[in-house]
Amino acid sequence: MTFSLVVRDGERFGVAAGSSSPAVAARVAHLRPGVGAAASQNITDPTLGTSLLDGLADHGDARRALADVTGAARNAKTIAYRQLTVLGRSGPGFAYSGAHTLGTHASATADGAVAAGNMLSGEHIPRVLLDAYAAAPGSWRSGCSPR
């Protein structure tokens, strides 16, 4: 089981991740000040998080960054095993779950946040993460709210 929450609060970004795999955050969480945040999980390939942030740095479009990474020829053989989320300085965040993502998996988005997970007890878990973050004191100081 792995789940992650990627958030934007004004100019700041954060990533929280939990897993049955020890020290997973070192492989899952990807942050770049002034650019964005991403998570790469499910048979993790940390280079994908870096590639997502490189795309955001180049053009600032999270949807395009995700499409570029999932469509890249160099990733063609393994992308079906990956689960990715990305969130830039503005606009919505996006998630991808490949066809071979392990177990029950899902993702959910809110203004300024993206959650995803695999090997979950139910597809509702990413939405629960977003709701819990939105309810936490001081979260979404930029005025964002779950949708």
C-alpha positions as CSV (number, residue, x, y, z in Angstrom):
1,M,0.0,0.0,0.0
2,T,1.2,3.5,-0.9
3,F,-0.7,6.7,-0.8
4,S,0.4,10.3,-1.3
5,L,-0.9,13.8,-1.0
6,V,0.6,16.7,-3.1
7,V,-0.5,20.2,-2.1
8,R,0.0,23.8,-3.0
9,D,-0.5,26.6,-0.5
10,G,0.2,29.9,-2.1
11,E,3.8,29.8,-3.3
12,R,4.6,26.7,-1.1
13,F,4.3,23.0,-1.9
14,G,4.2,19.9,0.2
15,V,4.1,16.1,-0.3
16,A,3.0,13.6,2.3
17,A,3.4,9.9,1.6
18,G,2.8,6.6,3.4
19,S,3.6,3.1,2.5
20,S,4.3,-0.4,3.6
21,S,7.7,0.1,2.0
22,P,10.4,1.5,4.3
23,A,11.7,5.1,3.6
24,V,9.3,5.4,0.6
25,A,9.2,9.2,0.8
26,A,12.8,9.3,-0.5
27,R,11.6,7.8,-3.7
28,V,8.0,9.2,-3.9
29,A,8.2,12.9,-3.0
30,H,9.5,15.4,-5.5
31,L,9.5,19.2,-4.8
32,R,11.0,22.1,-6.6
33,P,10.6,25.6,-5.0
34,G,8.8,28.0,-7.4
35,V,8.0,25.2,-9.8
36,G,5.7,22.5,-8.2
37,A,5.4,19.1,-6.6
38,A,5.0,15.6,-7.8
39,A,4.8,12.0,-6.5
40,S,5.9,8.9,-8.3
41,Q,4.8,5.6,-6.8
42,N,3.8,2.0,-7.5
43,I,7.0,0.2,-8.4
44,T,8.5,3.6,-8.0
45,D,10.8,5.2,-10.6
46,P,12.1,8.4,-9.0
47,T,13.3,9.7,-12.4
48,L,9.7,10.2,-13.3
49,G,9.1,12.8,-10.5
50,T,12.2,14.7,-11.7
51,S,10.9,14.6,-15.3
52,L,7.5,15.9,-14.2
53,L,9.2,18.8,-12.4
54,D,11.4,19.5,-15.4
55,G,8.3,19.8,-17.6
56,L,6.7,22.2,-15.1
57,A,9.9,24.3,-15.1
58,D,9.9,24.4,-18.9
59,H,6.2,25.3,-19.5
60,G,4.3,25.5,-16.2
61,D,1.5,23.2,-17.4
62,A,0.8,20.2,-15.1
63,R,-1.4,18.4,-17.7
64,R,1.3,18.7,-20.4
65,A,4.1,17.6,-18.0
66,L,2.1,14.5,-17.2
67,A,1.3,13.8,-20.8
68,D,4.9,14.2,-21.8
69,V,6.1,11.8,-19.2
70,T,3.4,9.1,-19.7
71,G,3.8,9.4,-23.5
72,A,7.6,9.4,-23.7
73,A,9.1,6.6,-25.7
74,R,11.8,5.9,-23.0
75,N,9.0,5.1,-20.5
76,A,6.9,3.0,-22.9
77,K,7.7,-0.4,-21.4
78,T,7.2,0.5,-17.8
79,I,4.7,3.4,-17.5
80,A,1.8,1.0,-17.1
81,Y,3.3,0.0,-13.7
82,R,3.5,3.6,-12.4
83,Q,1.2,6.0,-10.5
84,L,2.0,9.7,-10.8
85,T,0.7,13.0,-9.5
86,V,1.7,16.5,-10.4
87,L,0.8,20.0,-9.3
88,G,2.2,23.3,-10.6
89,R,2.3,26.9,-9.4
90,S,-1.2,27.5,-10.8
91,G,-4.0,25.5,-12.3
92,P,-5.3,22.1,-11.4
93,G,-3.2,19.0,-10.5
94,F,-3.4,15.8,-12.4
95,A,-2.9,12.1,-11.7
96,Y,-2.1,9.0,-13.7
97,S,-2.5,5.3,-12.8
98,G,-1.1,2.8,-15.2
99,A,-3.0,-0.3,-16.2
100,H,-0.8,-2.5,-14.0
101,T,-1.0,-0.3,-10.9
102,L,-1.2,-2.7,-7.9
103,G,-4.5,-3.7,-6.3
104,T,-7.3,-1.3,-5.7
105,H,-6.1,2.1,-6.8
106,A,-7.5,5.6,-7.2
107,S,-6.8,9.3,-7.3
108,A,-8.7,12.5,-6.5
109,T,-8.1,16.1,-7.1
110,A,-9.1,19.4,-5.4
111,D,-8.1,23.0,-6.1
112,G,-4.5,23.0,-5.0
113,A,-4.2,19.3,-4.2
114,V,-3.9,15.8,-5.7
115,A,-4.1,12.5,-3.8
116,A,-3.4,9.0,-5.1
117,G,-3.0,5.5,-3.7
118,N,-2.6,1.8,-4.6
119,M,-3.3,-1.4,-2.8
120,L,-6.0,0.5,-0.9
121,S,-8.8,-0.8,1.2
122,G,-11.2,1.2,-1.1
123,E,-11.2,3.7,-4.0
124,H,-12.5,6.3,-1.5
125,I,-9.1,6.7,0.3
126,P,-7.7,9.6,-1.9
127,R,-10.9,11.6,-1.4
128,V,-10.6,11.0,2.4
129,L,-7.0,12.3,2.3
130,L,-8.2,15.5,0.5
131,D,-11.1,16.0,2.9
132,A,-8.9,15.5,6.0
133,Y,-6.3,18.0,4.7
134,A,-9.0,20.5,3.9
135,A,-10.4,20.2,7.4
136,A,-7.0,20.6,9.1
137,P,-6.5,24.0,10.8
138,G,-4.5,26.3,8.5
139,S,-4.7,24.2,5.4
140,W,-5.5,25.7,2.0
141,R,-4.6,29.2,3.3
142,S,-4.8,30.3,-0.3
143,G,-8.5,29.8,-0.2
144,C,-8.7,26.6,-2.2
145,S,-11.3,24.0,-1.3
146,P,-12.0,20.4,-2.3
147,R,-14.3,19.7,-5.2
